[in-house]
Amino acid sequence: MEKLITTKQKLINVTEQLLESNGVARLTTRMIAREAGVAEGLIYHYFKDKAELIHEVIEQHINDIRDAVEKLPASIGLNTVAENLENMMIITYKVQYSIAPLASSAFADNGIRERMREIIKLKDIGPKKEIEGIAIYLSAEQRLGRVNRDINPDMAARILVAYSLRSGMNDWFLGLDPDRHEAEMELKGVIQTLMRGLEPKDENSHKE
């Protein structure tokens, strides 16, 4: 049975499809309304302007990261810390890869860029909450003795999120396959390096 979608969601889906095929410069609310099969005025019942609609398209992708962060507490003490963080990084990387063309197209338009910055500031949107969620998870694992007590959870979370986002954007720009084995291994390598730390260890600390 086909899942019914709301008019708002239909407008978001159509906008994403049109962005991919036409880009921001050629996209109009009239075009969106025609493809969605609704009156153009109905768009403004759900969104203030085209920029807000485009922003919502991007936000829906980012929700996958938020969902993953919300599930992190259920992983405390389970699997390994590295496995839990790797899963988080892979999701963040792939989401960033998927929104890179949309965000790049949107920010190439001066008017859309300024309006989206306004929306982001107004709604207090950004990776802050995701960083906080990962930091809380790491703090909990520290208390269980599964993470080095000397590591700053907030800074570790910032490193993980920043690398995932940068890597996703970079790989899209270079036209690399986000599902390739090398991408996953690179993300795992960051986790391993972070888990081990950069400071040399006292040889006596390794002795039981």
Buried (B, 14 or more C-beta within 10 A) or exposed (E): EEEEEEBBEBBBBBBBEBBEEEBBEEBEBEBBBBBBEBEBEBBBEBBEBBBBBBBBBBBBBBEBBBEBBEBBEEBBEEEEBBEBBBBBBBBBBBBBBBBBBBBBBBBEBEEBBEBBEEBBEEEEBEBEBBBBBBBBBBBBBBEEEBBBEEBEBBEBBBBBBEBBBEBBBEBBEEEBEBEEEEBBEBBBEBBEEBBEEEEEEEEEEEEE
